[in-house]
Amino acid sequence: MTKGKGELTSHKPEPWSPTSGQAARWIALHLELHAPHTWFGPTWAFLGGVVSCGQAPLTAAGLVIVLVAWLVSEPFLGSLLALAADIAAMRQAGRADPLAPRRWSLPYVRPGTPGQRLLDYLARVEARFRHGWHIAGEAGEKWLFLAIATLLLSLIAGGPAALLAGVMVVAALGVTTLRPLSASVRVGLGAMHFFVSWLIGRVTLGALDYRVAAVGAGFALVWFAWTLRPPRAWLLALAELATAALLVLWHAPVAAVGILLLAAPLFALWPDGPTSQRGYLAHTQAFLMASLLLAAGGLAWSF
């Protein structure tokens, strides 16, 4: 600290100093932990997918694979979607002037020919990409690194899990181009994340089955209707009935009756308005969590 003109000034160390370790590192990771508003989300969907396999990871290697698959399905894919939504918001609010497309040419390709028109189109696409990347700034670099890390980590969980993670990465890339990103679209992306987490949990210990996928899609629709502001009663009822019908069709009638009974409190505790929805989600999530595990157990028992 130095003293001058009656003031005390603090000299902060520069962040890239050798003592901080930043001088020799290319990438610095910052971990943020957030408590979820509800427990009924991607992690619970992943657990349901694992339970639907009807077996437990009894070996150390199996447990590691399950934990890695969970890391991919919840924190990595969730962060990827959240960052993609942030980039979409940046592009929506961007004030930078569009970049002029560069003139591309090839030998023996004359102006006005189909080949030159194709080059002009590719140049415009490249200019739009550079413009979006310029607006995104650091967020674009973070997204790219996170996408690569997600895909590499998903390979440990197996080929099917890596394929599902790849689908989500492509979807997240598409999210960056959405303008505007409405609240319903954000909830829809959350439902897709919920569904993919269920599928990743399933393929971690078992084979992908269309019946398991259909039930997972039903619960993703339940999650979508339940978390909308305001929640949609008709859509929630339709999703619950459709999921129960699928369970009856696939020889799990006890699970079907159970999820219908557990759905009753969702309507009995219906929120009065948007301000009471957070309390509604907190008070009803346990019934949905129980119904998802009941359905997953019924699937495991019926196959």
Summary of the structure (lengths in Angstrom):
residues: 303
radius of gyration: 24.5
end to end distance: 71.3
largest distance: 83.6
contacts: 897
relative contact order: 0.13
helix: 70%
strand: 2%
